[in-house]
């Protein structure tokens, strides 16, 4: 039983330990197995879609203390993944924060910046109030910091905002709508 967990193992051997007069609680068994390098390694349940360790400029967080009270005031961007029988596919989403509505998306088999740009261009094309100021908020992933993505935002007069640290709460709307693992 090479993949049995420590809790289950403890409850299976507990009667034998008691019969032999051995005092060993669950926590002591955990410590012993850890010391001997025998704990089962946990598998990661998620795919990392954000790489913030890159050479591109990272913008400040413009939405930290603002009150969001209208549509097309703040868009949040997020990439999530979908597991299929053939591997992963990636979904780039742009969400209007006020109505919590997806306004742009792109599905792809890779994490290339161009897919995020396609989602952004779809959202821009469908704007109802293009004369209003708009803030684009995202994490600090390389896709959103790339010169091509930034140029698309700037040429459409969209202000750029990014999380300041690796904290899902700074991009909470996108995380909540799309489900965090990413």
C-alpha positions as CSV (number, residue, x, y, z in Angstrom):
1,X,0.0,0.0,0.0
2,X,2.6,2.5,-1.2
3,X,0.1,5.4,-1.6
4,X,-1.9,5.0,1.6
5,X,-2.1,8.2,3.7
6,X,-0.9,8.5,7.2
7,X,-4.3,9.1,8.8
8,X,-5.7,6.0,7.2
9,X,-2.6,4.0,8.1
10,X,-2.9,5.2,11.7
11,X,-6.4,3.9,12.0
12,X,-5.5,0.6,10.4
13,X,-2.6,-0.1,12.7
14,X,-4.1,1.5,15.9
15,X,-5.6,-1.8,17.2
16,X,-2.2,-3.6,16.7
17,X,-0.4,-0.8,18.6
18,X,-2.8,-1.0,21.5
19,X,-2.5,-4.8,21.7
20,X,1.3,-4.5,21.9
21,X,1.1,-1.7,24.5
22,X,2.8,0.8,22.2
23,X,1.8,4.4,22.8
24,X,1.8,6.3,19.5
25,X,-0.7,8.9,18.5
26,X,-1.5,10.1,15.0
27,X,0.8,13.1,15.3
28,X,3.7,11.0,16.5
29,X,3.2,8.7,13.6
30,X,3.3,11.7,11.2
31,X,6.5,12.9,12.8
32,X,8.1,9.4,12.6
33,X,7.1,8.9,8.9
34,X,8.3,12.4,8.1
35,X,11.7,11.8,9.8
36,X,12.1,8.6,7.8
37,X,11.1,10.3,4.5
38,X,8.1,8.0,4.2
39,X,5.2,10.5,3.8
40,X,3.2,10.4,0.6
41,X,4.0,13.4,-1.5
42,X,1.0,15.5,-2.3
43,X,0.1,16.0,-5.9
44,X,-0.5,19.5,-7.1
45,X,-4.2,19.9,-7.9
46,X,-3.7,23.0,-10.1
47,X,-1.8,24.3,-13.0
48,X,0.1,27.6,-12.6
49,X,-1.0,30.1,-15.3
50,X,0.8,33.2,-14.0
51,X,4.5,33.8,-14.4
52,X,5.4,37.2,-12.8
53,X,9.1,36.7,-13.0
54,X,9.9,38.5,-16.2
55,X,11.7,41.5,-17.5
56,X,8.6,43.6,-18.3
57,X,7.4,46.6,-16.4
58,X,4.8,45.9,-13.7
59,X,2.2,48.7,-13.3
60,X,0.8,49.9,-9.9
61,X,-2.6,48.9,-8.5
62,X,-5.0,51.6,-9.5
63,X,-8.2,50.0,-8.1
64,X,-7.1,49.3,-4.6
65,X,-9.1,52.1,-3.0
66,X,-11.7,53.1,-5.7
67,X,-15.4,52.6,-5.5
68,X,-16.6,50.7,-8.5
69,X,-20.1,52.0,-9.4
70,X,-20.7,51.6,-13.1
71,X,-20.2,49.2,-16.0
72,X,-17.0,49.7,-18.1
73,X,-15.2,51.3,-15.2
74,X,-12.9,48.3,-14.4
75,X,-12.1,45.2,-16.4
76,X,-10.4,42.3,-14.7
77,X,-8.4,39.8,-16.7
78,X,-7.6,36.3,-15.8
79,X,-6.4,33.0,-17.4
80,X,-7.8,29.7,-16.2
81,X,-7.3,26.2,-17.4
82,X,-9.6,23.4,-18.3
83,X,-8.4,19.8,-18.1
84,X,-9.3,17.6,-21.1
85,X,-8.5,14.0,-22.0
86,X,-5.8,15.4,-24.3
87,X,-4.2,17.8,-21.8
88,X,-5.0,21.3,-20.8
89,X,-6.6,24.1,-22.7
90,X,-6.5,27.7,-21.5
91,X,-9.2,30.3,-21.3
92,X,-8.4,34.0,-21.2
93,X,-11.3,36.0,-19.8
94,X,-12.0,39.7,-19.4
95,X,-14.7,40.5,-16.9
96,X,-16.4,43.8,-16.3
97,X,-16.1,44.1,-12.6
98,X,-19.3,46.1,-11.8
99,X,-21.9,43.7,-13.5
100,X,-19.5,40.8,-13.1
101,X,-20.1,39.9,-16.7
102,X,-17.6,38.3,-19.1
103,X,-17.0,40.8,-22.0
104,X,-14.2,39.0,-23.8
105,X,-12.7,35.6,-24.0
106,X,-10.3,33.4,-26.0
107,X,-9.8,29.6,-25.7
108,X,-6.4,28.2,-26.7
109,X,-4.1,25.2,-26.2
110,X,-1.2,27.5,-25.0
111,X,-0.5,30.5,-22.8
112,X,0.8,32.8,-25.6
113,X,0.2,36.5,-25.2
114,X,-1.7,36.7,-28.6
115,X,-4.6,34.8,-27.0
116,X,-5.0,37.4,-24.3
117,X,-4.9,40.1,-27.0
118,X,-7.7,38.4,-28.9
119,X,-9.8,38.3,-25.7
120,X,-9.0,42.0,-25.1
121,X,-9.9,43.0,-28.7
122,X,-13.2,41.2,-28.4
123,X,-14.0,43.1,-25.2
124,X,-12.9,46.4,-26.8
125,X,-15.0,45.8,-29.9
126,X,-18.1,45.2,-27.7
127,X,-17.8,48.3,-25.6
128,X,-21.0,50.2,-25.1
129,X,-19.4,53.3,-23.6
130,X,-16.1,53.8,-25.4
131,X,-15.9,57.5,-24.4
132,X,-15.8,56.6,-20.6
133,X,-12.5,56.1,-18.8
134,X,-11.7,52.4,-18.2
135,X,-9.1,50.6,-16.1
136,X,-7.8,47.2,-17.1
137,X,-6.7,45.2,-14.0
138,X,-4.8,42.0,-14.0
139,X,-2.2,40.0,-12.2
140,X,1.5,40.6,-13.2
141,X,1.7,37.7,-15.6
142,X,4.0,38.1,-18.6
143,X,1.0,38.1,-21.0
144,X,-0.4,41.3,-19.5
145,X,3.0,43.0,-19.2
146,X,4.2,42.2,-22.7
147,X,4.7,45.2,-25.0
148,X,2.1,44.0,-27.5
149,X,-0.6,43.7,-24.8
150,X,0.3,47.1,-23.3
151,X,0.3,48.7,-26.7
152,X,-3.2,47.4,-27.3
153,X,-4.4,48.9,-24.0
154,X,-2.7,52.2,-24.6
155,X,-3.9,52.6,-28.2
156,X,-7.4,52.2,-26.9
157,X,-6.9,54.7,-24.0
158,X,-7.3,52.1,-21.3
159,X,-5.5,52.7,-18.0
160,X,-3.4,49.8,-16.8
161,X,-3.6,48.4,-13.2
162,X,-1.9,45.3,-11.8
163,X,-1.8,43.5,-8.5
164,X,1.2,44.5,-6.4
165,X,2.0,41.0,-5.0
166,X,1.0,37.4,-5.4
167,X,-2.3,37.8,-3.6
168,X,-5.5,36.5,-5.2
169,X,-7.5,39.0,-3.2
170,X,-6.0,41.8,-5.2
171,X,-7.8,40.4,-8.3
172,X,-10.7,39.0,-6.3
173,X,-13.4,39.5,-8.9
174,X,-11.6,37.6,-11.6
175,X,-10.6,34.9,-9.1
176,X,-14.1,34.6,-7.8
177,X,-15.9,34.5,-11.2
178,X,-13.4,32.2,-12.8
179,X,-12.5,30.1,-9.8
180,X,-9.0,30.3,-8.4
181,X,-6.5,27.9,-9.0
182,X,-4.4,29.9,-11.2
